Structure formats: structure tokens, C-alpha cells
Amino acid sequence: MNKPVRKPKQQRSIDMKEKILNSAFQLFCEKGYYNTTTNEIAHRAGVSIGSLYSYFKDKDTIFLEILERYHQKFEIAKSDVLNDLDLLKADYKTWLRLLFESLITVHEESKELNRELKVLSYYHPAMAEILEEQRRKTLQATIGYFMQLRNDFHSDDIEATAIVIFDLISATVDRIVFERNEIDRERLINAAIDIVQKYFSL
């Protein structure tokens, strides 16, 4: 089990590693991290346990790679909208709606993984630190982004404004994806957009 892990180069090896990751993702979502074993992952992927350990040191490393891929997908979805400054200047409501929709889509595609991450953050210190670091990076990126647009805001404290907007968007997305809502999601998005609109002077 202590052998160095392989970095797949040939297509067959790449495909095998993908099968392991996809199977692990399914099982983590179905059963949870702690209730899933590497033997189950190997069985679901149709590979031997020895093959699994040739690509991954342990269950943690499998989960961390899945988490890294999720974060990359999240960053791409967020950046695609945030970097469209032309749309922001032309129609900030459409820009904000696209931001909400892209974040909701990413969260919904990995809904059960997100639930498991929340559980792990309480019991797995290393995982909690990774999630907190990701949150800090996203918050700092958001603050930096709004600092570039300081002239377009009705606010004397852009940093605080960015944090409030970041929290509002995050809370709204989480409510839509993870909670039972008494009202339609469009009403929630529209309300959040109207609140953020108060800060804009566009």
C-alpha cells in the first residue's frame, strides 16, 4: 500500500483512473465518505483493489482529487460570468442572473457531494481547512473584483460591500439548492438581484 502512485499517461490508464474517480464520487454521494470503503470503490469501478492503490494512496486522496475537480468547475463557472464586464456594464441584472444560474447549476450537479462536504467539515480537520482556504480565496477574489468596480458602487466601504454581496449570493444559492423553499426560486433570485442592485450606480 506504500508503493508510489502512478501518474497515468496511456489512455487505458487514464480511463481506469477516471472510472475509479467516477465510482468513488457516486459512492460518496450515495453512502457518504465514512461509509464508503476502497474495496467498494474498486468493485464499482470494475478494477482490482491493487489497481486502485496504484493510482491513489488512500480514500482521502481519492476524495481530495474529486474535491479539487469540483473547485475547478466552480471557479470556471464563476469566472466566466465575473469576467464578462461588457455584459455587466450593459445589463447588470442579466449579469447577476447569469451568475446565480451558473452557481446554482454547479451546486446542483454535485448536490450530494456538497452535503457530504458540510458533514466532513465538522469531523475531518484537513478537509475543513481545505474548504476554509477555498472560501477565503473566493472571498478575496470577490473583494478584488469589486475593488476594480469601486466607481460603480454607492458605497464608501467597498471591502465590506463585497463581503455582504458575497454572503448574500452564497446564502441565496445554498437556500435554492439545499433547502425546501416556500416560494419559487425565481422570486428568491429576483429579490437577491434587487438587493444587490441598490449598491450599483450603473
C-alpha positions as CSV (number, residue, x, y, z in Angstrom):
1,M,0.0,0.0,0.0
2,N,3.0,2.3,0.4
3,K,4.1,2.0,-3.2
4,P,4.4,5.3,-5.1
5,V,1.2,6.1,-7.0
6,R,1.2,6.1,-10.8
7,K,0.6,9.1,-13.0
8,P,-1.4,7.7,-15.9
9,K,0.0,8.5,-19.4
10,Q,-1.6,5.9,-21.7
11,Q,-5.3,6.2,-22.5
12,R,-6.1,2.9,-20.9
13,S,-4.6,4.0,-17.6
14,I,-6.3,7.4,-17.8
15,D,-9.6,5.7,-18.4
16,M,-9.1,3.4,-15.4
17,K,-8.3,6.3,-13.1
18,E,-11.4,8.1,-14.3
19,K,-13.5,5.0,-13.6
20,I,-12.2,5.0,-10.1
21,L,-12.9,8.7,-9.5
22,N,-16.4,8.4,-11.0
23,S,-17.2,5.4,-8.9
24,A,-15.9,7.0,-5.8
25,F,-18.0,10.1,-6.5
26,Q,-21.1,8.0,-6.9
27,L,-20.5,6.1,-3.7
28,F,-19.6,9.1,-1.6
29,C,-22.9,10.7,-2.7
30,E,-24.9,7.5,-2.1
31,K,-23.4,6.3,1.2
32,G,-21.2,9.2,2.5
33,Y,-17.5,9.4,2.9
34,Y,-17.1,7.4,6.1
35,N,-19.5,4.6,5.0
36,T,-17.6,4.0,1.7
37,T,-14.6,1.7,1.5
38,T,-11.8,1.5,-1.1
39,N,-12.9,-2.1,-1.7
40,E,-16.4,-0.9,-2.7
41,I,-14.9,1.8,-4.9
42,A,-12.7,-0.7,-6.7
43,H,-15.7,-3.1,-7.1
44,R,-17.9,-0.4,-8.5
45,A,-15.2,0.7,-10.9
46,G,-14.6,-2.9,-12.0
47,V,-10.9,-2.8,-11.1
48,S,-8.8,-4.7,-8.6
49,I,-8.0,-3.2,-5.2
50,G,-4.3,-3.3,-6.2
51,S,-5.1,-1.3,-9.3
52,L,-6.9,1.3,-7.2
53,Y,-3.9,1.7,-4.8
54,S,-1.6,2.0,-7.8
55,Y,-3.3,5.3,-8.6
56,F,-4.4,6.5,-5.1
57,K,-2.6,6.3,-1.8
58,D,-5.9,6.0,0.2
59,K,-9.5,7.1,0.3
60,D,-8.5,10.6,1.3
61,T,-6.5,11.2,-1.8
62,I,-9.4,10.0,-4.0
63,F,-11.8,12.4,-2.2
64,L,-9.3,15.3,-2.4
65,E,-9.0,14.9,-6.2
66,I,-12.7,14.8,-6.6
67,L,-12.9,18.0,-4.4
68,E,-10.2,19.7,-6.5
69,R,-12.1,19.0,-9.7
70,Y,-15.3,20.3,-8.1
71,H,-13.5,23.5,-7.1
72,Q,-12.1,23.9,-10.6
73,K,-15.5,23.5,-12.1
74,F,-16.9,26.1,-9.6
75,E,-14.1,28.5,-10.5
76,I,-14.7,28.2,-14.2
77,A,-18.4,28.8,-13.8
78,K,-17.9,31.8,-11.6
79,S,-15.1,33.3,-13.6
80,D,-16.9,33.0,-17.0
81,V,-19.6,35.4,-15.6
82,L,-17.5,37.7,-13.5
83,N,-15.1,38.4,-16.3
84,D,-17.9,39.4,-18.7
85,L,-17.5,43.1,-17.8
86,D,-19.2,44.2,-21.1
87,L,-22.4,42.4,-20.0
88,L,-22.1,43.9,-16.5
89,K,-21.9,47.4,-18.0
90,A,-24.7,46.8,-20.5
91,D,-27.2,44.9,-18.3
92,Y,-26.2,44.2,-14.7
93,K,-29.4,42.4,-13.9
94,T,-28.8,39.9,-16.7
95,W,-25.2,39.6,-15.5
96,L,-26.3,38.9,-11.9
97,R,-28.9,36.4,-13.1
98,L,-26.3,34.5,-15.1
99,L,-24.0,34.4,-12.1
100,F,-26.8,33.0,-9.9
101,E,-27.8,30.4,-12.5
102,S,-24.2,29.3,-13.2
103,L,-23.5,28.8,-9.4
104,I,-26.8,27.0,-8.9
105,T,-26.1,24.7,-11.8
106,V,-22.7,23.7,-10.4
107,H,-24.0,23.1,-6.9
108,E,-27.0,21.1,-8.2
109,E,-24.7,18.9,-10.3
110,S,-22.8,18.0,-7.1
111,K,-25.6,18.4,-4.6
112,E,-24.9,15.3,-2.6
113,L,-21.2,15.9,-2.6
114,N,-21.8,19.3,-1.2
115,R,-23.9,17.8,1.6
116,E,-21.1,15.4,2.4
117,L,-18.6,18.2,2.4
118,K,-20.6,20.1,5.1
119,V,-20.6,16.9,7.2
120,L,-16.9,16.3,6.7
121,S,-16.0,19.9,7.6
122,Y,-17.1,19.1,11.2
123,Y,-15.3,15.8,11.6
124,H,-12.3,15.9,9.3
125,P,-9.9,18.8,10.2
126,A,-7.8,18.5,7.0
127,M,-10.9,18.7,4.8
128,A,-12.3,21.6,6.9
129,E,-9.0,23.5,6.3
130,I,-9.2,22.9,2.6
131,L,-12.8,24.1,2.4
132,E,-12.0,27.2,4.5
133,E,-9.0,28.0,2.3
134,Q,-11.2,27.7,-0.8
135,R,-13.8,30.0,0.9
136,R,-11.0,32.6,1.7
137,K,-9.7,32.5,-1.9
138,T,-13.2,33.0,-3.3
139,L,-13.9,35.8,-0.9
140,Q,-10.6,37.6,-1.6
141,A,-11.2,37.2,-5.4
142,T,-14.6,38.7,-4.9
143,I,-13.2,41.7,-2.9
144,G,-10.5,42.2,-5.6
145,Y,-13.1,42.1,-8.3
146,F,-15.4,44.7,-6.7
147,M,-12.4,46.9,-5.9
148,Q,-11.9,47.2,-9.7
149,L,-15.5,48.5,-9.9
150,R,-15.4,50.8,-7.0
151,N,-16.5,53.8,-9.1
152,D,-19.7,52.0,-10.0
153,F,-20.9,51.4,-6.4
154,H,-22.9,53.5,-3.9
155,S,-20.6,52.6,-1.1
156,D,-17.8,54.2,0.9
157,D,-16.6,50.8,2.1
158,I,-16.1,48.5,-1.0
159,E,-14.5,45.7,1.0
160,A,-17.4,45.4,3.4
161,T,-19.8,45.7,0.4
162,A,-18.1,42.9,-1.4
163,I,-18.3,40.7,1.7
164,V,-22.0,41.4,2.2
165,I,-22.7,40.7,-1.5
166,F,-20.6,37.5,-1.4
167,D,-22.5,36.3,1.6
168,L,-25.9,37.2,0.1
169,I,-25.2,35.3,-3.2
170,S,-23.8,32.3,-1.3
171,A,-26.7,32.1,1.1
172,T,-29.3,32.5,-1.8
173,V,-27.6,29.8,-3.8
174,D,-27.5,27.5,-0.8
175,R,-31.1,28.1,0.0
176,I,-32.3,27.3,-3.5
177,V,-30.1,24.2,-3.9
178,F,-30.2,22.6,-0.4
179,E,-33.3,23.8,1.4
180,R,-37.1,23.3,1.0
181,N,-38.3,26.7,-0.1
182,E,-41.8,28.1,0.5
183,I,-41.6,30.3,-2.6
184,D,-40.4,29.9,-6.2
185,R,-36.7,30.1,-6.8
186,E,-37.2,32.9,-9.4
187,R,-38.6,35.1,-6.6
188,L,-35.6,34.4,-4.4
189,I,-33.2,35.2,-7.3
190,N,-35.1,38.4,-8.2
191,A,-35.1,39.5,-4.5
192,A,-31.4,39.0,-4.3
193,I,-30.8,40.8,-7.5
194,D,-32.9,43.8,-6.3
195,I,-30.9,44.0,-3.1
196,V,-27.5,43.9,-4.9
197,Q,-28.9,46.5,-7.4
198,K,-29.0,49.0,-4.5
199,Y,-25.2,49.1,-4.5
200,F,-24.8,49.7,-8.2
201,S,-24.8,53.1,-9.8
202,L,-24.9,51.7,-13.3
